[in-house]
Amino acid sequence: MKTIAIGVIGAGLIGRKHLAKIAAHPDFELVGIADVNAEQVAAQNPDARVFADYRAMLDEARPDAVIIASPNQLHAENGVECARRGIHILIEKPVTDRLETATALIEATRAAGIRSLVGHHRRHHRQVATLRALLNEGRIGDLVGVSAIWAVHKPEAYFKAAPWRTQAGGGPVLINLIHEIDFLRFSVGEIVAVGAVLSNRRRGFPVE
Ligand SMILES: NC(=O)c1ccc[n+]([C@@H]2O[C@H](COP(=O)([O-])OP(=O)(O)OC[C@H]3O[C@@H](n4cnc5c(N)ncnc54)[C@H](O)[C@@H]3O)[C@@H](O)[C@H]2O)c1
């Protein structure tokens, strides 16, 4: 029997993966998809109720829980609207695009008493669990430092496909590096200081 009614906001690159997982899970019922690109999404998901306005999806399809897979800049607003309706959320990373909106979202989820989970899937990988256990048991010894290099070159098409990725609130730090930042915080501990030099010289986007 299907026990959890789920809605999805944003049926893009990652939203489609979430939709496939929902379809494959025996307990989950997809009750609605919200995407501004409603016509195309409806054609790709002929059995689903598709809404152009995510608030209409929340009010009419009445999901128990929602997966927020919209552009980063919309996460806070989407999450607050879910919280106001008592709907639990799995919110894609980054939690939001700015600290202020993250604070507002956390307050809204606490006030509503809903459950929330961020799409930092690496926390659930076995290798990460093993590393944490080794560190906690002291089997690696006292950790005095971590040396890590993260380097990536996203193809041009990645930015052309979704212009929000090139704007403030997008960019490779919040979209991609955030996974490694979360991984370090989760396995090693909280960050106390950051130093950085950013440049947009490579592509000339408003973001780094
Ligand atoms: N956890 C992961 O590994 C992972 C991987 C990829 C992306 N993400 C995150 O998922 C989110 C989406 O990324 P993506 O690459 O799938 O982006 P995308 O651009 O491919 O998809 C976003 C979708 O949201 C829709 N959308 C835009 N405005 C909307 C609105 N107002 N209401 C409803 N739908 C709207 C777009 O039409 C599009 O279909 C981002 O926050 C990204 O950081 C997470």
The ligand as an SDF file (V2000), in Angstrom:
LIG
                    3D

 44 48  0  0  0  0  0  0  0  0999 V2000
   22.0560   16.4870   -4.7110 N   0  0  0  0  0  0  0  0  0  0  0  0
   22.6360   16.5310   -5.8950 C   0  0  0  0  0  0  0  0  0  0  0  0
   23.5470   15.7620   -6.1870 O   0  0  0  0  0  0  0  0  0  0  0  0
   22.1420   17.5320   -6.9230 C   0  0  0  0  0  0  0  0  0  0  0  0
   22.4840   17.3460   -8.2700 C   0  0  0  0  0  0  0  0  0  0  0  0
   22.0230   18.2870   -9.1960 C   0  0  0  0  0  0  0  0  0  0  0  0
   21.2960   19.3930   -8.7730 C   0  0  0  0  0  0  0  0  0  0  0  0
   21.0190   19.5550   -7.4450 N   0  0  0  0  0  0  0  0  0  0  0  0
   20.2640   20.7390   -6.9770 C   0  0  0  0  0  0  0  0  0  0  0  0
   18.9320   20.6050   -7.4490 O   0  0  0  0  0  0  0  0  0  0  0  0
   18.4030   21.8840   -7.8060 C   0  0  0  0  0  0  0  0  0  0  0  0
   17.9790   21.8490   -9.2690 C   0  0  0  0  0  0  0  0  0  0  0  0
   19.1210   21.6490  -10.0640 O   0  0  0  0  0  0  0  0  0  0  0  0
   19.0010   21.0830  -11.5580 P   0  0  0  0  0  0  0  0  0  0  0  0
   20.3870   20.9030  -12.0320 O   0  0  0  0  0  0  0  0  0  0  0  0
   18.0350   19.9490  -11.5980 O   0  0  0  0  0  0  0  0  0  0  0  0
   18.3500   22.3600  -12.2800 O   0  0  0  0  0  0  0  0  0  0  0  0
   17.4770   22.4060  -13.6270 P   0  0  0  0  0  0  0  0  0  0  0  0
   17.5570   23.7990  -14.1300 O   0  0  0  0  0  0  0  0  0  0  0  0
   17.8620   21.2680  -14.5170 O   0  0  0  0  0  0  0  0  0  0  0  0
   16.0050   22.1060  -13.0860 O   0  0  0  0  0  0  0  0  0  0  0  0
   15.2490   23.0600  -12.3520 C   0  0  0  0  0  0  0  0  0  0  0  0
   13.7860   22.8810  -12.7350 C   0  0  0  0  0  0  0  0  0  0  0  0
   13.0240   23.8080  -11.9460 O   0  0  0  0  0  0  0  0  0  0  0  0
   12.0390   24.3900  -12.7980 C   0  0  0  0  0  0  0  0  0  0  0  0
   11.6290   25.6840  -12.2350 N   0  0  0  0  0  0  0  0  0  0  0  0
   12.2020   26.9040  -12.4110 C   0  0  0  0  0  0  0  0  0  0  0  0
   11.5010   27.8490  -11.7590 N   0  0  0  0  0  0  0  0  0  0  0  0
   10.4650   27.2020  -11.1510 C   0  0  0  0  0  0  0  0  0  0  0  0
    9.3700   27.6310  -10.3380 C   0  0  0  0  0  0  0  0  0  0  0  0
    9.2090   28.9390  -10.0110 N   0  0  0  0  0  0  0  0  0  0  0  0
    8.4880   26.7100   -9.9120 N   0  0  0  0  0  0  0  0  0  0  0  0
    8.6310   25.4030  -10.2570 C   0  0  0  0  0  0  0  0  0  0  0  0
    9.6310   24.9330  -11.0250 N   0  0  0  0  0  0  0  0  0  0  0  0
   10.5470   25.8320  -11.4570 C   0  0  0  0  0  0  0  0  0  0  0  0
   12.7140   24.4910  -14.1600 C   0  0  0  0  0  0  0  0  0  0  0  0
   11.7570   24.6000  -15.2180 O   0  0  0  0  0  0  0  0  0  0  0  0
   13.4980   23.1860  -14.2070 C   0  0  0  0  0  0  0  0  0  0  0  0
   12.7390   22.1280  -14.7770 O   0  0  0  0  0  0  0  0  0  0  0  0
   19.5120   22.8840   -7.5230 C   0  0  0  0  0  0  0  0  0  0  0  0
   19.3090   23.4500   -6.2490 O   0  0  0  0  0  0  0  0  0  0  0  0
   20.7730   22.0560   -7.5440 C   0  0  0  0  0  0  0  0  0  0  0  0
   21.8030   22.5970   -6.7140 O   0  0  0  0  0  0  0  0  0  0  0  0
   21.4110   18.6310   -6.5280 C   0  0  0  0  0  0  0  0  0  0  0  0
  1  2  1  0
  2  3  2  0
  2  4  1  0
  4  5  1  0
  4 44  2  0
  5  6  2  0
  6  7  1  0
  7  8  2  0
  8  9  1  0
  8 44  1  0
  9 10  1  0
  9 42  1  0
 10 11  1  0
 11 12  1  0
 11 40  1  0
 12 13  1  0
 13 14  1  0
 14 15  2  0
 14 16  1  0
 14 17  1  0
 17 18  1  0
 18 19  2  0
 18 20  1  0
 18 21  1  0
 21 22  1  0
 22 23  1  0
 23 24  1  0
 23 38  1  0
 24 25  1  0
 25 26  1  0
 25 36  1  0
 26 27  1  0
 26 35  1  0
 27 28  2  0
 28 29  1  0
 29 30  1  0
 29 35  2  0
 30 31  1  0
 30 32  2  0
 32 33  1  0
 33 34  2  0
 34 35  1  0
 36 37  1  0
 36 38  1  0
 38 39  1  0
 40 41  1  0
 40 42  1  0
 42 43  1  0
M  CHG  2   8   1  16  -1
M  END
$$$$
